Amino acid sequence: MAPASTLINGHMAVRINPNSFAFTLLLGLLASLPTFGIDMILPSLSAAAADLGATSADVGLAMSVYLMAMGTSLLVYGPISDRCGRKPIILFGCALVVAASLGCLLSSSLSQLLFFRALQGAGASATGIAAVAIVNDLFEGEAAAAKMANVVLAIYIVPMIAPIVGAVLLALGSWRTVYLVPLAAGLVLLVAMSAFSESAAIDPNLKRGRATILQNYRRVPRHPLCVGYILCNAAAAGAVFAYVTGSSLFLINALRLSPYQYGVIFAASSLSVMLGTHFNRILGRSGLSPAQVIVTGLALSTFLATSLVVVMLAGDTSAVVVVIVIVGVALSFGLISPHTTSEAVRPMPEIVGTISAARAFVQMIGAALSSAMVAALFDGHSAFSMAAVMLGFCLLAFAIYVGLVLPAEHVVEAA
C-alpha cells in the first residue's frame, strides 16, 4: 500500500495510494459488504428455521429486518458523513457489523437472530454509502467514472457468488457458520481503515447546518417528478426482492434443491441484472429515450410476473418457469433502475446526496415490505406468494410511472 504523494481536490486524503489496486479493493469491499449480508444467508434460511424451531416464513423475516435497518440507517449516515467525515461512520459501521455477526452466530432463538440481523444491516449500510462518497471526494470526471464502475461491479458481482459461498459454508458447518464471513470482513475493514485518513473536506459551516439538512430532505417529497421516480424505482426493486426471498423458500424448502443448485440459479439472476444494464446502454445509444427504456423494462417484468401467477394457479410447481421468470425480472430491473435513479436527481442536482439517500431508503423499505409479504404468505410448497407479490409490485411500478411520473414530466416540459 503505497502512500499517496499528491494532493487530490486540494488535500492529502489517504495514505493508501488512490490509484493502486489496494485502494480499488478497499472500495469494492466497502461497497459489497451490505449486499453480501443480503444474499449470503439465503441458502441457510431453512436450516436456521429447523435449528431455532421456527417456520421458514418466520426466518424469512431475517431478510426484512436487515433491509429495514439498512435503509433507515442510510438517512442518518449521509448527513453525518458530510458533517464528520467518511472514516468515522465506516469504523462505527464495521464495529457494529462485527458485533452483530457474532450475535447472529450465537443466537439461540428467532428473536435474537432478528435483533442481531437488524444491527448487522444498520452497520453494513455505513460502508456502502461511504464507498460512493469517497469516490466523489477524491476523483472527478473520467477518473471518478472509472472508480464508480468498480464500485458498481462489486455490488453486482456479490449476488453471483454470495449464495454459493453461503452454501459451501453451510455444508462445512451449520447455518451459523455463514455469519463468519461478515464478521471477518468487518475486521478486515477495521484494520484497512488504519491506512486511510479522511477523504472528505469538512465544511465547518455544516456543523451549524442541521436546519439545512432537514430542509433539503423536506424538498424531496415536494417535487412530484423526484417522488415519482423514487417510488417507481422502489416498486421495481420490490418485485426483485420478491424473488430474492421467495426463490429461496420455494426452490430450497419446497423443491429440495441443494444450496449449490440454488446458488447457481441465483448467480444467473444476478448476471441478468448486469446484462440489463448493458442492454440499457445499447438501447440508449440506439436512440431510445429513458422513458421508452423504462416502459420496456416495466412491461417485460409485468408480463413475466403475470405469466408466473397464471402458471401457479394452473398447479405447475416446476422450477423451470420460476427460473425463467426470476432471470427475466432481474434483467428488466437492469433496464429500469439506472434511468429511474438518474432521473430522480435531475430536478434538483444541488442536493444529489440527499436525494440519493432518500432513494436508497425508500428502495430498502420497498424491498423489506416485499420480502416480509412473501415470507408471510408462503404456503410451504409453491411459488404463488412470490408470484403474487412480484406481480403486485410490478403493477404498482407501472401505476406510479403512468400516474405520477408522466404527468410530472408534462408539467416540466410545459414550463
Residue, then its C-alpha position, 0 to 999 in steps of 0.5 A: m500500500a503505497p502512500a499517496s504523494t499528491l494532493i487530490n481536490g486540494h488535500m492529502a486524503v489517504r495514505i493508501n495510494p488512490n490509484s493502486f489496486a489496494f485502494t480499488l479493493l478497499l472500495g469494492l469491499l466497502a461497497s459489497l459488504p451490505t449486499f453480501g449480508i443480503d444474499m449470503i444467508l439465503p441458502s441457510l434460511s431453512a436450516a436456521a428455521a429447523d435449528l431455532g424451531a421456527t417456520s421458514a416464513d418466520v426466518g424469512l423475516a431475517m431478510s426484512v429486518y436487515l433491509m429495514a435497518m439498512g435503509t433507515s440507517l442510510l438517512v442518518y449516515g449521509p448527513i453525518s458523513d458530510r458533517c464528520g467525515r467518511k472514516p468515522i461512520i465506516l469504523f462505527g459501521c464495521a464495529l457494529v457489523v462485527a458485533a452483530s455477526l457474532g450475535c447472529l452466530l450465537s443466537s439461540s432463538l428467532s428473536q435474537l437472530l432478528f435483533f442481531r440481523a437488524l444491527q448487522g444491516a444498520g452497520a453494513s449500510a455505513t460502508g456502502i454509502a461511504a464507498v460512493a462518497i469517497v469516490n466523489d471526494l477524491f476523483e472527478g470526471e473520467a477518473a471518478a467514472a472509472k472508480m464508480a464502475n468498480v464500485v458498481l461491479a462489486i455490488y453486482i458481482v456479490p449476488m453471483i457468488a454470495p449464495i454459493v459461498g453461503a452454501v459451501l459454508l453451510a455444508l462445512g458447518s451449520w447455518r451459523t457458520v455463514y455469519l463468519v464471513p461478515l464478521a471477518a470482513g468487518l475486521v478486515l475493514l477495521v484494520a484497512m481503515s488504519a491506512f486511510s485518513e479522511s477523504a472528505a473536506i469538512d465544511p465547518n459551516l455544516k456543523r451549524g447546518r442541521a436546519t439545512i439538512l432537514q430542509n433539503y430532505r423536506r424538498v424531496p417529497r415536494h417535487p412530484l417528478c423526484v417522488g415519482y421516480i423514487l417510488c417507481n424505482a422502489a416498486a421495481a426493486g420490490a418485485v426483485f426482492a420478491y424473488v430474492t426471498g421467495s426463490s429461496l423458500f420455494l426452490i430450497n424448502a419446497l423443491r429440495l434443491s441443494p444450496y449449490q443448485y440454488g446458488v447457481i440459479f441465483a448467480a444467473s439472476s444476478l448476471s441478468v441484472m448486469l446484462g440489463t444494464h448493458f442492454n440499457r446502454i445499447l438501447g440508449r445509444s440506439g436512440l431510445s429515450p429513458a422513458q421508452v427504456i423504462v416502459t420496456g423494462l416495466a412491461l417485460s417484468t409485468f408480463l413475466a410476473t403475470s405469466l408466473v401467477v397464471v402458471m401457479l394457479a394452473g398447479d405447475t410447481s416446476a422450477v423451470v418457469v420460476v427460473i425463467v421468470i426470476v432471470g427475466v425480472a432481474l434483467s428488466f430491473g437492469l433496464i429500469s433502475p439506472h434511468t429511474t435513479s438518474e432521473a430522480v436527481r435531475p430536478m434538483p442536482e444541488i442536493v444529489g446526496t440527499i436525494s440519493a439517500a432518500r432513494a436508497f431508503v425508500q428502495m430498502i423499505g420497498a424491498a423489506l415490505s416485499s420480502a416480509m409479504v412473501a415470507a408471510l404468505f408462503d404456503g410451504h410448497s409453491a411459488f404463488s406468494m412470490a408470484a403474487v407479490m412480484l406481480g403486485f409490485c410490478l403493477l404498482a411500478f407501472a401505476i406510479y410511472v403512468g400516474l405520477v411520473l408522466p404527468a410530472e414530466h408534462v408539467v416540466e416540459a410545459a414550463 
